[in-house]
Amino acid sequence: MISWRTALLPPALAIVFAMALSSVALLISGANPLEAFSTMGAQLFEGTTAVDTVNLATVYYFAGLAVAIGFQMNLFNIGVEGQYRFAAVVAAIVGAAMELPPVLHVLVILAVAMLSGAAYALLPAILKVTRGVSEVITTIMLNSIVFGIVAYLISADQFGVQRGNNISTAQIPETGWIPGIPFGEAGTMFGAVFLAIAMGCGYWFLLNRTRFGFELQASGESPTAATAGGVSAKRMTMIAMLLSGAVAGLIAMPELLGRDHVYAMTATQGYGFTGIAVALLGRNHPAGVAFGALLWAFLDKSAVSLESIGIPREIATIIQGTIVLSVVVAYEIVKRAELAAEQRRVGKQTRNGLPASVSQGGAV
């Protein structure tokens, strides 16, 4: 059973340590840490920053869940970056080429995105299961290959449409859009936020209330023990990689269907790598991943306010990096402390339960 210390203390310690380390960096640069942090906090209530933060966190949440699924199986799916970009361009091309009723159009685009993401994760999964090739190596290679695939598909000779100095896919018809939630001058929130919530609930239910979730976690903890218990570790590895790729396919959907409606060569990159940090912050728990996504998005969006007081916005990057490093260390420290405390409790109960002759050194 996970205690409150194991659940809450590590992230709290990590944030405090990150703030302290960032304060040292600010002091060295001649800036006032209190002024910097207060400026970042105040930025959240300026203009559309709050809504923009939630929108960006929605994208980060999908990325974090995609990575977390792999982590449950002890798989480091570093290829989320390539999987979501491949899925985004394929979904944009297919979505623009179809004419369907509103809801059905959106569902088809989402299905295409998930299938495309899973398809791009299939090769690393096969190599991992059949040849034992590290998924880190294969997915890194595929991350590099995806740049060429995207450039080819969006070229003018294929599915690209020239718009000024930029080239992108054709625009998805309005029937394929996900309507946003308007908040007046505060901006418009992506409607895909509800899809992210549903995905998080499904992820929690899958892991904690189904046999598949138990087998997935058991295989991740010990493939040998799982195999002895009748669970095919290779099968679980294959499924975990495909599920991770499928969720990765949804990463670009909030922006594609809620704002841009095209996928361009200039589309934002790096969401997949951010998902690794978000999953680490959230310790693979859906609620924890949501917290990590919101925190990361807040730091990204509020960093621009630092330039107004003469502080480089890169200080936010320092905070992000130290938080990730700190949370990994803090969880390990608390985990070891909890294990030591449990061992002491078991030892005490064992001594108290022994016959008096044994506790006094006599024979049983």
Contacts in CASP RR format, 6 or more apart in sequence:
PFRMAT RR
TARGET T0000
AUTHOR 0000-0000-0000
METHOD contacts of the structure
MODEL  1
MISWRTALLPPALAIVFAMALSSVALLISGANPLEAFSTMGAQLFEGTTA
VDTVNLATVYYFAGLAVAIGFQMNLFNIGVEGQYRFAAVVAAIVGAAMEL
PPVLHVLVILAVAMLSGAAYALLPAILKVTRGVSEVITTIMLNSIVFGIV
AYLISADQFGVQRGNNISTAQIPETGWIPGIPFGEAGTMFGAVFLAIAMG
CGYWFLLNRTRFGFELQASGESPTAATAGGVSAKRMTMIAMLLSGAVAGL
IAMPELLGRDHVYAMTATQGYGFTGIAVALLGRNHPAGVAFGALLWAFLD
KSAVSLESIGIPREIATIIQGTIVLSVVVAYEIVKRAELAAEQRRVGKQT
RNGLPASVSQGGAV
3 338 0 8 1.000
5 334 0 8 1.000
5 337 0 8 1.000
5 338 0 8 1.000
6 334 0 8 1.000
6 335 0 8 1.000
6 338 0 8 1.000
9 330 0 8 1.000
9 334 0 8 1.000
10 283 0 8 1.000
10 327 0 8 1.000
10 330 0 8 1.000
10 331 0 8 1.000
10 333 0 8 1.000
10 334 0 8 1.000
11 281 0 8 1.000
11 282 0 8 1.000
11 291 0 8 1.000
11 327 0 8 1.000
11 330 0 8 1.000
13 326 0 8 1.000
13 330 0 8 1.000
13 334 0 8 1.000
14 281 0 8 1.000
14 323 0 8 1.000
14 326 0 8 1.000
14 327 0 8 1.000
14 329 0 8 1.000
14 330 0 8 1.000
15 323 0 8 1.000
15 326 0 8 1.000
17 322 0 8 1.000
17 326 0 8 1.000
17 330 0 8 1.000
18 319 0 8 1.000
18 321 0 8 1.000
18 322 0 8 1.000
18 323 0 8 1.000
18 326 0 8 1.000
19 37 0 8 1.000
19 319 0 8 1.000
21 318 0 8 1.000
21 322 0 8 1.000
21 326 0 8 1.000
22 33 0 8 1.000
22 315 0 8 1.000
22 318 0 8 1.000
22 319 0 8 1.000
22 322 0 8 1.000
23 33 0 8 1.000
25 315 0 8 1.000
25 318 0 8 1.000
26 32 0 8 1.000
26 33 0 8 1.000
26 36 0 8 1.000
26 311 0 8 1.000
26 315 0 8 1.000
27 33 0 8 1.000
29 311 0 8 1.000
29 312 0 8 1.000
31 309 0 8 1.000
31 310 0 8 1.000
31 311 0 8 1.000
31 315 0 8 1.000
35 309 0 8 1.000
36 306 0 8 1.000
36 309 0 8 1.000
36 311 0 8 1.000
36 315 0 8 1.000
39 305 0 8 1.000
39 306 0 8 1.000
39 308 0 8 1.000
39 309 0 8 1.000
39 311 0 8 1.000
40 299 0 8 1.000
40 302 0 8 1.000
40 303 0 8 1.000
40 305 0 8 1.000
40 306 0 8 1.000
40 316 0 8 1.000
41 302 0 8 1.000
41 305 0 8 1.000
42 305 0 8 1.000
43 49 0 8 1.000
43 301 0 8 1.000
43 302 0 8 1.000
43 304 0 8 1.000
43 305 0 8 1.000
44 50 0 8 1.000
44 53 0 8 1.000
44 298 0 8 1.000
44 301 0 8 1.000
44 302 0 8 1.000
46 305 0 8 1.000
47 185 0 8 1.000
47 186 0 8 1.000
47 187 0 8 1.000
48 185 0 8 1.000
48 186 0 8 1.000
48 187 0 8 1.000
49 301 0 8 1.000
49 302 0 8 1.000
50 186 0 8 1.000
51 183 0 8 1.000
51 186 0 8 1.000
51 187 0 8 1.000
51 188 0 8 1.000
51 189 0 8 1.000
52 187 0 8 1.000
52 301 0 8 1.000
53 294 0 8 1.000
53 297 0 8 1.000
53 298 0 8 1.000
53 301 0 8 1.000
53 302 0 8 1.000
54 189 0 8 1.000
54 190 0 8 1.000
54 193 0 8 1.000
54 294 0 8 1.000
54 297 0 8 1.000
55 189 0 8 1.000
55 190 0 8 1.000
55 193 0 8 1.000
55 254 0 8 1.000
56 297 0 8 1.000
56 300 0 8 1.000
56 301 0 8 1.000
57 290 0 8 1.000
57 293 0 8 1.000
57 294 0 8 1.000
57 296 0 8 1.000
57 297 0 8 1.000
57 298 0 8 1.000
58 190 0 8 1.000
58 192 0 8 1.000
58 193 0 8 1.000
58 196 0 8 1.000
58 254 0 8 1.000
58 293 0 8 1.000
59 251 0 8 1.000
59 252 0 8 1.000
59 254 0 8 1.000
59 255 0 8 1.000
59 271 0 8 1.000
60 271 0 8 1.000
60 274 0 8 1.000
60 275 0 8 1.000
60 278 0 8 1.000
60 292 0 8 1.000
60 293 0 8 1.000
60 296 0 8 1.000
60 297 0 8 1.000
61 196 0 8 1.000
61 199 0 8 1.000
61 200 0 8 1.000
61 278 0 8 1.000
61 289 0 8 1.000
61 290 0 8 1.000
61 293 0 8 1.000
62 196 0 8 1.000
62 199 0 8 1.000
62 247 0 8 1.000
62 248 0 8 1.000
62 249 0 8 1.000
62 250 0 8 1.000
62 251 0 8 1.000
62 253 0 8 1.000
62 254 0 8 1.000
63 80 0 8 1.000
63 84 0 8 1.000
63 248 0 8 1.000
63 251 0 8 1.000
63 271 0 8 1.000
63 272 0 8 1.000
63 274 0 8 1.000
63 275 0 8 1.000
63 278 0 8 1.000
63 293 0 8 1.000
64 275 0 8 1.000
64 276 0 8 1.000
64 278 0 8 1.000
64 279 0 8 1.000
64 289 0 8 1.000
64 293 0 8 1.000
65 199 0 8 1.000
65 200 0 8 1.000
65 203 0 8 1.000
65 247 0 8 1.000
65 279 0 8 1.000
65 286 0 8 1.000
65 289 0 8 1.000
66 77 0 8 1.000
66 80 0 8 1.000
66 83 0 8 1.000
66 84 0 8 1.000
66 244 0 8 1.000
66 245 0 8 1.000
66 247 0 8 1.000
66 248 0 8 1.000
66 249 0 8 1.000
66 250 0 8 1.000
66 251 0 8 1.000
66 272 0 8 1.000
66 275 0 8 1.000
67 77 0 8 1.000
67 80 0 8 1.000
67 244 0 8 1.000
67 272 0 8 1.000
67 275 0 8 1.000
67 276 0 8 1.000
67 278 0 8 1.000
67 279 0 8 1.000
68 203 0 8 1.000
68 279 0 8 1.000
68 282 0 8 1.000
68 284 0 8 1.000
68 289 0 8 1.000
69 77 0 8 1.000
69 203 0 8 1.000
69 240 0 8 1.000
69 243 0 8 1.000
69 244 0 8 1.000
69 247 0 8 1.000
70 76 0 8 1.000
70 77 0 8 1.000
70 240 0 8 1.000
70 241 0 8 1.000
70 244 0 8 1.000
71 279 0 8 1.000
71 284 0 8 1.000
72 207 0 8 1.000
72 213 0 8 1.000
72 216 0 8 1.000
72 217 0 8 1.000
72 220 0 8 1.000
72 240 0 8 1.000
72 284 0 8 1.000
73 216 0 8 1.000
73 219 0 8 1.000
73 220 0 8 1.000
73 236 0 8 1.000
73 237 0 8 1.000
73 240 0 8 1.000
73 241 0 8 1.000
74 220 0 8 1.000
74 221 0 8 1.000
75 128 0 8 1.000
75 135 0 8 1.000
75 237 0 8 1.000
75 240 0 8 1.000
75 241 0 8 1.000
75 244 0 8 1.000
76 135 0 8 1.000
76 136 0 8 1.000
77 83 0 8 1.000
77 121 0 8 1.000
77 124 0 8 1.000
77 135 0 8 1.000
77 139 0 8 1.000
77 241 0 8 1.000
77 244 0 8 1.000
77 245 0 8 1.000
77 248 0 8 1.000
78 135 0 8 1.000
78 136 0 8 1.000
78 139 0 8 1.000
78 140 0 8 1.000
78 143 0 8 1.000
78 273 0 8 1.000
78 276 0 8 1.000
79 121 0 8 1.000
79 124 0 8 1.000
79 139 0 8 1.000
79 140 0 8 1.000
79 142 0 8 1.000
79 143 0 8 1.000
79 248 0 8 1.000
79 272 0 8 1.000
80 244 0 8 1.000
80 245 0 8 1.000
80 248 0 8 1.000
80 251 0 8 1.000
80 271 0 8 1.000
80 272 0 8 1.000
80 273 0 8 1.000
80 275 0 8 1.000
80 276 0 8 1.000
81 143 0 8 1.000
81 146 0 8 1.000
81 269 0 8 1.000
81 270 0 8 1.000
81 271 0 8 1.000
81 272 0 8 1.000
81 273 0 8 1.000
82 120 0 8 1.000
82 139 0 8 1.000
82 142 0 8 1.000
82 143 0 8 1.000
82 146 0 8 1.000
82 248 0 8 1.000
82 272 0 8 1.000
83 117 0 8 1.000
83 120 0 8 1.000
83 121 0 8 1.000
83 142 0 8 1.000
83 244 0 8 1.000
83 245 0 8 1.000
83 248 0 8 1.000
83 249 0 8 1.000
84 117 0 8 1.000
84 248 0 8 1.000
84 249 0 8 1.000
84 250 0 8 1.000
84 251 0 8 1.000
84 252 0 8 1.000
84 271 0 8 1.000
84 272 0 8 1.000
85 146 0 8 1.000
85 150 0 8 1.000
85 252 0 8 1.000
85 267 0 8 1.000
85 269 0 8 1.000
86 116 0 8 1.000
86 117 0 8 1.000
86 119 0 8 1.000
86 120 0 8 1.000
86 146 0 8 1.000
86 149 0 8 1.000
86 150 0 8 1.000
87 112 0 8 1.000
87 113 0 8 1.000
87 114 0 8 1.000
87 116 0 8 1.000
87 117 0 8 1.000
87 120 0 8 1.000
87 245 0 8 1.000
87 248 0 8 1.000
87 249 0 8 1.000
87 250 0 8 1.000
87 251 0 8 1.000
87 252 0 8 1.000
88 113 0 8 1.000
88 249 0 8 1.000
88 251 0 8 1.000
88 252 0 8 1.000
88 253 0 8 1.000
88 256 0 8 1.000
88 263 0 8 1.000
88 267 0 8 1.000
89 149 0 8 1.000
89 150 0 8 1.000
89 153 0 8 1.000
89 154 0 8 1.000
89 169 0 8 1.000
89 263 0 8 1.000
90 112 0 8 1.000
90 113 0 8 1.000
90 116 0 8 1.000
90 153 0 8 1.000
91 109 0 8 1.000
91 110 0 8 1.000
91 112 0 8 1.000
91 113 0 8 1.000
91 116 0 8 1.000
91 249 0 8 1.000
91 252 0 8 1.000
91 253 0 8 1.000
91 256 0 8 1.000
91 263 0 8 1.000
92 169 0 8 1.000
92 172 0 8 1.000
92 256 0 8 1.000
92 262 0 8 1.000
92 263 0 8 1.000
93 153 0 8 1.000
93 159 0 8 1.000
93 169 0 8 1.000
93 170 0 8 1.000
94 108 0 8 1.000
94 109 0 8 1.000
94 112 0 8 1.000
95 105 0 8 1.000
95 108 0 8 1.000
95 109 0 8 1.000
95 112 0 8 1.000
95 172 0 8 1.000
95 173 0 8 1.000
95 176 0 8 1.000
96 159 0 8 1.000
96 169 0 8 1.000
96 170 0 8 1.000
96 171 0 8 1.000
96 172 0 8 1.000
96 173 0 8 1.000
96 262 0 8 1.000
97 170 0 8 1.000
98 105 0 8 1.000
98 108 0 8 1.000
98 173 0 8 1.000
99 105 0 8 1.000
99 173 0 8 1.000
99 175 0 8 1.000
100 108 0 8 1.000
100 175 0 8 1.000
100 176 0 8 1.000
101 175 0 8 1.000
102 175 0 8 1.000
102 176 0 8 1.000
105 173 0 8 1.000
105 175 0 8 1.000
105 176 0 8 1.000
106 175 0 8 1.000
106 176 0 8 1.000
106 177 0 8 1.000
106 178 0 8 1.000
106 257 0 8 1.000
109 172 0 8 1.000
109 176 0 8 1.000
109 253 0 8 1.000
109 257 0 8 1.000
110 195 0 8 1.000
110 250 0 8 1.000
110 253 0 8 1.000
113 249 0 8 1.000
113 250 0 8 1.000
113 252 0 8 1.000
113 253 0 8 1.000
114 245 0 8 1.000
114 246 0 8 1.000
114 247 0 8 1.000
114 249 0 8 1.000
114 250 0 8 1.000
115 246 0 8 1.000
116 249 0 8 1.000
117 245 0 8 1.000
117 246 0 8 1.000
117 248 0 8 1.000
117 249 0 8 1.000
118 242 0 8 1.000
118 243 0 8 1.000
118 245 0 8 1.000
118 246 0 8 1.000
118 249 0 8 1.000
120 142 0 8 1.000
120 146 0 8 1.000
120 245 0 8 1.000
121 139 0 8 1.000
121 241 0 8 1.000
121 242 0 8 1.000
121 244 0 8 1.000
121 245 0 8 1.000
121 246 0 8 1.000
121 248 0 8 1.000
122 241 0 8 1.000
122 242 0 8 1.000
123 138 0 8 1.000
123 142 0 8 1.000
124 133 0 8 1.000
124 135 0 8 1.000
124 138 0 8 1.000
124 139 0 8 1.000
124 142 0 8 1.000
124 241 0 8 1.000
125 135 0 8 1.000
125 237 0 8 1.000
125 238 0 8 1.000
125 241 0 8 1.000
125 242 0 8 1.000
126 238 0 8 1.000
127 133 0 8 1.000
127 135 0 8 1.000
127 138 0 8 1.000
128 134 0 8 1.000
128 135 0 8 1.000
128 138 0 8 1.000
128 237 0 8 1.000
128 238 0 8 1.000
128 241 0 8 1.000
129 234 0 8 1.000
129 237 0 8 1.000
129 238 0 8 1.000
135 241 0 8 1.000
150 265 0 8 1.000
151 265 0 8 1.000
152 158 0 8 1.000
153 159 0 8 1.000
153 160 0 8 1.000
153 169 0 8 1.000
154 160 0 8 1.000
154 167 0 8 1.000
154 168 0 8 1.000
154 169 0 8 1.000
154 263 0 8 1.000
154 264 0 8 1.000
154 265 0 8 1.000
155 167 0 8 1.000
156 162 0 8 1.000
156 167 0 8 1.000
159 169 0 8 1.000
159 170 0 8 1.000
160 167 0 8 1.000
160 168 0 8 1.000
160 169 0 8 1.000
160 170 0 8 1.000
161 167 0 8 1.000
161 168 0 8 1.000
161 169 0 8 1.000
161 170 0 8 1.000
161 171 0 8 1.000
161 262 0 8 1.000
163 262 0 8 1.000
163 264 0 8 1.000
166 264 0 8 1.000
166 265 0 8 1.000
166 266 0 8 1.000
167 264 0 8 1.000
167 265 0 8 1.000
168 262 0 8 1.000
168 263 0 8 1.000
168 264 0 8 1.000
168 265 0 8 1.000
169 262 0 8 1.000
169 263 0 8 1.000
169 264 0 8 1.000
170 262 0 8 1.000
171 261 0 8 1.000
171 262 0 8 1.000
172 256 0 8 1.000
172 257 0 8 1.000
172 261 0 8 1.000
172 262 0 8 1.000
176 257 0 8 1.000
177 257 0 8 1.000
177 258 0 8 1.000
177 261 0 8 1.000
178 190 0 8 1.000
178 191 0 8 1.000
178 192 0 8 1.000
178 195 0 8 1.000
178 253 0 8 1.000
178 254 0 8 1.000
178 257 0 8 1.000
178 258 0 8 1.000
179 191 0 8 1.000
179 258 0 8 1.000
180 188 0 8 1.000
180 189 0 8 1.000
180 190 0 8 1.000
180 191 0 8 1.000
180 258 0 8 1.000
181 188 0 8 1.000
181 189 0 8 1.000
181 190 0 8 1.000
181 191 0 8 1.000
181 193 0 8 1.000
182 188 0 8 1.000
182 189 0 8 1.000
183 189 0 8 1.000
190 254 0 8 1.000
190 255 0 8 1.000
190 258 0 8 1.000
190 259 0 8 1.000
191 254 0 8 1.000
191 258 0 8 1.000
192 253 0 8 1.000
192 254 0 8 1.000
192 257 0 8 1.000
192 258 0 8 1.000
193 254 0 8 1.000
195 250 0 8 1.000
195 253 0 8 1.000
195 254 0 8 1.000
196 254 0 8 1.000
199 247 0 8 1.000
199 250 0 8 1.000
200 286 0 8 1.000
200 289 0 8 1.000
200 290 0 8 1.000
201 286 0 8 1.000
203 286 0 8 1.000
204 285 0 8 1.000
204 286 0 8 1.000
206 212 0 8 1.000
206 213 0 8 1.000
207 213 0 8 1.000
207 216 0 8 1.000
207 217 0 8 1.000
212 239 0 8 1.000
215 226 0 8 1.000
215 231 0 8 1.000
215 236 0 8 1.000
216 236 0 8 1.000
216 239 0 8 1.000
216 240 0 8 1.000
218 225 0 8 1.000
218 226 0 8 1.000
218 231 0 8 1.000
219 226 0 8 1.000
219 231 0 8 1.000
219 233 0 8 1.000
219 236 0 8 1.000
219 237 0 8 1.000
220 226 0 8 1.000
220 233 0 8 1.000
220 236 0 8 1.000
223 233 0 8 1.000
224 233 0 8 1.000
226 233 0 8 1.000
226 236 0 8 1.000
227 233 0 8 1.000
248 272 0 8 1.000
251 271 0 8 1.000
251 272 0 8 1.000
252 263 0 8 1.000
252 267 0 8 1.000
252 271 0 8 1.000
255 267 0 8 1.000
255 268 0 8 1.000
256 262 0 8 1.000
256 263 0 8 1.000
260 267 0 8 1.000
274 296 0 8 1.000
277 296 0 8 1.000
277 320 0 8 1.000
277 321 0 8 1.000
277 324 0 8 1.000
278 289 0 8 1.000
278 292 0 8 1.000
278 293 0 8 1.000
278 296 0 8 1.000
279 289 0 8 1.000
280 324 0 8 1.000
280 327 0 8 1.000
280 328 0 8 1.000
281 288 0 8 1.000
281 289 0 8 1.000
281 291 0 8 1.000
281 292 0 8 1.000
281 295 0 8 1.000
281 296 0 8 1.000
281 323 0 8 1.000
281 324 0 8 1.000
281 327 0 8 1.000
282 288 0 8 1.000
282 289 0 8 1.000
282 291 0 8 1.000
282 292 0 8 1.000
282 327 0 8 1.000
283 331 0 8 1.000
295 323 0 8 1.000
296 320 0 8 1.000
299 316 0 8 1.000
299 319 0 8 1.000
299 320 0 8 1.000
300 316 0 8 1.000
302 316 0 8 1.000
303 313 0 8 1.000
303 314 0 8 1.000
303 315 0 8 1.000
303 316 0 8 1.000
303 317 0 8 1.000
304 313 0 8 1.000
306 312 0 8 1.000
306 313 0 8 1.000
306 315 0 8 1.000
306 316 0 8 1.000
307 313 0 8 1.000
351 359 0 8 1.000
355 364 0 8 1.000
357 363 0 8 1.000
357 364 0 8 1.000
358 364 0 8 1.000
END
